[in-house]
């Protein structure tokens, strides 16, 4: 059965959750540890980070997971607009303020379609 057929009956949220699960498994396989999932800033119009991970050296990694069934509208990467990037940065800043001291960090996007999972920085 094709993956697209399997997704046909799923809600957008269920597909997104499944993509996050795959990204989480992929990152754990690379030695990263989950710190928090679906971190949201308080209030309306804030930001959200899908996964906050920690590398073995202590670096925090803020991960945005995106998925599109096909590339007809630019694929998953095209869905991370400058506005979306601003909201992720806002959420990352909120999270970092809670820590109280600076830590090394980076942001990355995991994008996937029906047949692959890839990553890039933003």
Buried (B, 14 or more C-beta within 10 A) or exposed (E): EEEEEEBEEEEEEEBBBBBBEBBBEBBEEEEBEEBEBEBEBEEEEEBBBBBBBBBEEEEBBBBBBBBBBEEEEEBBBEBBEEEBBEBBBBBBEBBBEEEEEEEEBEBBBBBBBBEEBEBEEB
